[in-house]
Amino acid sequence: MVIELLLISVGLIGLLAASISDLKTREVPDWISYGLIISGMVLRGMQSLAASDWWYLGYGVIGLVVAWVIGNLMFRAKQWGGGDAKLIMGIGTIFVTRPSYLPLHDIPFLAVTLINIMLVGAVYGILYGIFLAIKNGKKFLQAAGKINKEKKVKMFKIIALSIAIIVILISKFTAIETGIKMALGIASLLMLLYPYVFILIKGVEKSSLFKHISVNKLTPGDWVEQDVYKNGKIIYKKKPLGIEKEDILILTKAKIKEVLVKEGIPFIPPFFIGVLISVITGKIIGIL
């Protein structure tokens, strides 16, 4: 029990430190992520020795692998930065097993934790997007107006409206339970809102998240959004997984002053909040 509480405390303190760093610098130091992974494995190893049960350590390995897969998928989809992907591995290592003080539950604790992170992240992302839209009012309205006129967005609206109408008709003219009807109604509303959430996200991205920064401030994994030329010759070609250390050295030697970079929003606070809710309640948000 002592080791278990120590494990949770180390995890929460590490996530709090990472959240503060992300909000201040938009970066998460590797030592926090790797520190959580190593601490998780060491403490789980100690627990396995004390209980003569190697599954406690084995679950840590399983959680690390699952989190590594999820982190890589999100990173390659350009939804998370490299720091986010590494930190989720620490979460997977530490929070893979349900704390003993929580009641049993059918859903694995790591799944509960990851779902809570995603739910908190979705709300946080929308609120943060609204904040940036207000902050960059004129630029946002111009960007959102252009996106709203795109053919694919108009198609999104037609598809969303069609699906919502079908769902409403199914709900109204079929004999289904009230709870299911409510769920279908909520799903219809979300479907109708989706195109506008898409416009918000893309408008914020174009108006707020693209910035010119000095080459000496680049770090490996930063998303440089344009090819870089020197004397008419390309010296850096945009990479889907971000710039590498060798590329930064090339740009520095070529005396390139600035490059266009896409910044992500500071997404680590939802990690901390989602994990905190999970270790306190042991349940998925909104589900008893």
MOLIN-V675740 format. One record per residue. SS is DSSP state (2 for helix, 1 for strand, 0 for the rest). PHI is phi in degrees with one decimal (none if undefined). OMEGA is omega as a letter, one per 30 degrees, with the letter a starting at -180 (NA if undefined). Layout:
BEGIN
ss:SS phi:PHI omega:OMEGA
ss:SS phi:PHI omega:OMEGA
END
This chain:
BEGIN
ss:0 phi:none omega:a
ss:2 phi:-63.3 omega:l
ss:2 phi:-64.3 omega:l
ss:2 phi:-62.2 omega:l
ss:2 phi:-65.8 omega:l
ss:2 phi:-64.6 omega:l
ss:2 phi:-61.1 omega:l
ss:2 phi:-64.2 omega:a
ss:2 phi:-63.0 omega:l
ss:2 phi:-60.7 omega:a
ss:2 phi:-62.9 omega:a
ss:2 phi:-68.2 omega:l
ss:2 phi:-64.5 omega:l
ss:2 phi:-62.6 omega:l
ss:2 phi:-68.4 omega:l
ss:2 phi:-65.0 omega:l
ss:2 phi:-62.4 omega:l
ss:2 phi:-65.0 omega:l
ss:2 phi:-64.1 omega:l
ss:2 phi:-62.8 omega:l
ss:2 phi:-63.2 omega:a
ss:2 phi:-64.5 omega:l
ss:2 phi:-67.6 omega:a
ss:2 phi:-82.2 omega:a
ss:2 phi:-122.2 omega:a
ss:0 phi:63.0 omega:l
ss:0 phi:-133.2 omega:l
ss:0 phi:-117.5 omega:a
ss:0 phi:-57.1 omega:a
ss:2 phi:-59.8 omega:a
ss:2 phi:-64.2 omega:l
ss:2 phi:-70.5 omega:a
ss:2 phi:-63.3 omega:a
ss:2 phi:-67.6 omega:l
ss:2 phi:-63.7 omega:l
ss:2 phi:-66.7 omega:l
ss:2 phi:-63.2 omega:a
ss:2 phi:-65.8 omega:l
ss:2 phi:-60.9 omega:l
ss:2 phi:-60.3 omega:a
ss:2 phi:-67.7 omega:a
ss:2 phi:-64.2 omega:a
ss:2 phi:-66.0 omega:l
ss:2 phi:-68.1 omega:l
ss:2 phi:-63.5 omega:l
ss:2 phi:-62.7 omega:l
ss:2 phi:-64.4 omega:l
ss:2 phi:-64.1 omega:l
ss:2 phi:-64.7 omega:a
ss:2 phi:-65.4 omega:a
ss:2 phi:-98.2 omega:a
ss:0 phi:52.9 omega:a
ss:0 phi:-136.2 omega:a
ss:0 phi:-77.7 omega:l
ss:2 phi:-66.4 omega:l
ss:2 phi:-60.9 omega:l
ss:2 phi:-73.1 omega:l
ss:2 phi:-60.9 omega:l
ss:2 phi:-62.9 omega:l
ss:2 phi:-62.0 omega:l
ss:2 phi:-65.0 omega:l
ss:2 phi:-61.2 omega:l
ss:2 phi:-61.5 omega:l
ss:2 phi:-63.1 omega:a
ss:2 phi:-66.4 omega:l
ss:2 phi:-60.4 omega:a
ss:2 phi:-66.3 omega:l
ss:2 phi:-62.3 omega:l
ss:2 phi:-62.8 omega:a
ss:2 phi:-63.3 omega:a
ss:2 phi:-60.6 omega:l
ss:2 phi:-66.6 omega:l
ss:2 phi:-62.9 omega:l
ss:2 phi:-67.8 omega:l
ss:2 phi:-67.7 omega:a
ss:2 phi:-68.7 omega:l
ss:0 phi:-82.5 omega:l
ss:0 phi:62.2 omega:l
ss:0 phi:-93.2 omega:l
ss:0 phi:-123.9 omega:l
ss:0 phi:-84.6 omega:a
ss:2 phi:-62.5 omega:l
ss:2 phi:-64.5 omega:l
ss:2 phi:-62.6 omega:a
ss:2 phi:-63.7 omega:l
ss:2 phi:-71.1 omega:a
ss:2 phi:-67.4 omega:l
ss:2 phi:-65.1 omega:l
ss:2 phi:-67.8 omega:l
ss:2 phi:-65.3 omega:l
ss:2 phi:-62.9 omega:l
ss:2 phi:-61.0 omega:a
ss:2 phi:-69.4 omega:a
ss:2 phi:-84.5 omega:a
ss:0 phi:-105.0 omega:a
ss:0 phi:-77.3 omega:a
ss:0 phi:-108.6 omega:a
ss:0 phi:-72.7 omega:l
ss:0 phi:-56.2 omega:a
ss:0 phi:-67.8 omega:a
ss:0 phi:-79.7 omega:l
ss:0 phi:-91.8 omega:l
ss:0 phi:-67.8 omega:l
ss:0 phi:-63.8 omega:a
ss:0 phi:-147.9 omega:a
ss:0 phi:-69.7 omega:a
ss:0 phi:-88.7 omega:l
ss:0 phi:-53.3 omega:a
ss:2 phi:-63.3 omega:l
ss:2 phi:-64.3 omega:l
ss:2 phi:-64.4 omega:l
ss:2 phi:-58.0 omega:a
ss:2 phi:-63.8 omega:a
ss:2 phi:-66.2 omega:l
ss:2 phi:-64.7 omega:l
ss:2 phi:-63.2 omega:l
ss:2 phi:-61.4 omega:a
ss:2 phi:-66.1 omega:a
ss:2 phi:-65.7 omega:l
ss:2 phi:-62.7 omega:a
ss:2 phi:-63.1 omega:l
ss:2 phi:-64.8 omega:l
ss:2 phi:-65.2 omega:a
ss:2 phi:-59.8 omega:a
ss:2 phi:-62.5 omega:l
ss:2 phi:-65.9 omega:a
ss:2 phi:-64.7 omega:l
ss:2 phi:-67.0 omega:l
ss:2 phi:-63.4 omega:l
ss:2 phi:-62.4 omega:l
ss:2 phi:-59.1 omega:l
ss:2 phi:-67.0 omega:l
ss:2 phi:-62.5 omega:l
ss:2 phi:-67.6 omega:a
ss:2 phi:-61.9 omega:a
ss:0 phi:-111.6 omega:a
ss:2 phi:-41.6 omega:a
ss:2 phi:-64.7 omega:l
ss:2 phi:-62.5 omega:l
ss:2 phi:-65.3 omega:a
ss:2 phi:-61.8 omega:l
ss:2 phi:-64.7 omega:a
ss:2 phi:-66.2 omega:a
ss:2 phi:-64.3 omega:l
ss:2 phi:-62.1 omega:l
ss:2 phi:-65.9 omega:a
ss:2 phi:-65.4 omega:a
ss:2 phi:-62.0 omega:a
ss:0 phi:-88.0 omega:a
ss:0 phi:-68.4 omega:a
ss:2 phi:-61.0 omega:a
ss:2 phi:-66.8 omega:l
ss:2 phi:-71.6 omega:l
ss:2 phi:-60.8 omega:l
ss:2 phi:-67.0 omega:l
ss:2 phi:-55.1 omega:a
ss:2 phi:-63.9 omega:l
ss:2 phi:-64.5 omega:l
ss:2 phi:-63.1 omega:a
ss:2 phi:-61.0 omega:l
ss:2 phi:-64.5 omega:a
ss:2 phi:-63.0 omega:l
ss:2 phi:-64.0 omega:a
ss:2 phi:-62.0 omega:l
ss:2 phi:-63.4 omega:l
ss:2 phi:-61.0 omega:a
ss:2 phi:-63.9 omega:l
ss:2 phi:-63.8 omega:l
ss:2 phi:-64.5 omega:l
ss:2 phi:-61.3 omega:a
ss:2 phi:-66.0 omega:a
ss:2 phi:-78.8 omega:a
ss:2 phi:-108.2 omega:l
ss:0 phi:-123.9 omega:a
ss:0 phi:-86.3 omega:l
ss:0 phi:-125.7 omega:a
ss:0 phi:-65.1 omega:a
ss:2 phi:-59.2 omega:a
ss:2 phi:-60.9 omega:l
ss:2 phi:-69.4 omega:l
ss:2 phi:-60.8 omega:l
ss:2 phi:-63.4 omega:l
ss:2 phi:-63.0 omega:l
ss:2 phi:-65.7 omega:l
ss:2 phi:-64.0 omega:l
ss:2 phi:-64.4 omega:l
ss:2 phi:-61.4 omega:l
ss:2 phi:-63.4 omega:l
ss:2 phi:-62.6 omega:l
ss:2 phi:-62.8 omega:l
ss:2 phi:-62.9 omega:l
ss:2 phi:-68.1 omega:a
ss:2 phi:-79.1 omega:a
ss:2 phi:-53.8 omega:a
ss:2 phi:-59.2 omega:a
ss:2 phi:-77.3 omega:l
ss:2 phi:-65.8 omega:l
ss:2 phi:-60.7 omega:l
ss:2 phi:-62.6 omega:l
ss:2 phi:-59.5 omega:a
ss:2 phi:-63.2 omega:a
ss:2 phi:-68.7 omega:l
ss:2 phi:-64.7 omega:l
ss:2 phi:-65.0 omega:a
ss:2 phi:-59.1 omega:a
ss:2 phi:-73.4 omega:a
ss:2 phi:-94.3 omega:a
ss:2 phi:-127.9 omega:a
ss:0 phi:-103.7 omega:l
ss:1 phi:-101.8 omega:a
ss:1 phi:-139.5 omega:l
ss:1 phi:-87.5 omega:l
ss:1 phi:-126.6 omega:a
ss:1 phi:-67.6 omega:l
ss:2 phi:-59.3 omega:a
ss:2 phi:-70.2 omega:l
ss:2 phi:-101.4 omega:l
ss:0 phi:-69.9 omega:l
ss:0 phi:-129.5 omega:l
ss:0 phi:-53.3 omega:a
ss:0 phi:100.9 omega:l
ss:0 phi:-62.1 omega:a
ss:1 phi:-90.7 omega:l
ss:1 phi:-78.3 omega:a
ss:0 phi:-95.3 omega:l
ss:0 phi:-137.0 omega:l
ss:0 phi:-64.1 omega:a
ss:1 phi:-113.7 omega:a
ss:1 phi:-116.9 omega:l
ss:1 phi:-137.2 omega:a
ss:0 phi:56.4 omega:l
ss:0 phi:78.8 omega:a
ss:1 phi:-113.5 omega:a
ss:1 phi:-72.2 omega:l
ss:1 phi:-114.3 omega:l
ss:1 phi:-146.5 omega:l
ss:0 phi:-109.1 omega:a
ss:0 phi:-49.8 omega:a
ss:0 phi:-116.8 omega:a
ss:0 phi:-64.2 omega:a
ss:0 phi:-102.3 omega:l
ss:0 phi:95.4 omega:a
ss:0 phi:-73.6 omega:l
ss:0 phi:-108.7 omega:a
ss:2 phi:-57.7 omega:a
ss:2 phi:-63.4 omega:l
ss:2 phi:-66.0 omega:l
ss:2 phi:-62.9 omega:l
ss:2 phi:-63.7 omega:l
ss:2 phi:-63.5 omega:a
ss:2 phi:-65.3 omega:l
ss:2 phi:-65.4 omega:a
ss:2 phi:-64.6 omega:l
ss:0 phi:-80.4 omega:l
ss:0 phi:60.6 omega:l
ss:0 phi:-77.0 omega:a
ss:0 phi:-83.6 omega:a
ss:1 phi:-137.1 omega:l
ss:1 phi:-137.6 omega:l
ss:1 phi:-86.4 omega:a
ss:1 phi:-125.4 omega:l
ss:1 phi:-94.1 omega:l
ss:0 phi:-93.8 omega:l
ss:0 phi:-89.9 omega:l
ss:0 phi:-78.0 omega:l
ss:0 phi:-67.4 omega:a
ss:0 phi:-100.0 omega:a
ss:2 phi:-70.3 omega:l
ss:2 phi:-51.9 omega:l
ss:2 phi:-62.3 omega:l
ss:2 phi:-59.0 omega:a
ss:2 phi:-62.4 omega:a
ss:2 phi:-65.4 omega:l
ss:2 phi:-61.9 omega:l
ss:2 phi:-67.0 omega:a
ss:2 phi:-60.2 omega:l
ss:2 phi:-60.7 omega:a
ss:2 phi:-66.6 omega:a
ss:2 phi:-75.0 omega:l
ss:2 phi:-87.0 omega:a
ss:2 phi:-102.5 omega:a
ss:0 phi:73.5 omega:a
ss:0 phi:-127.7 omega:l
ss:0 phi:-74.9 omega:a
ss:0 phi:-54.8 omega:l
ss:0 phi:86.1 omega:l
ss:0 phi:-118.0 omega:a
ss:0 phi:-74.7 omega:NA
END
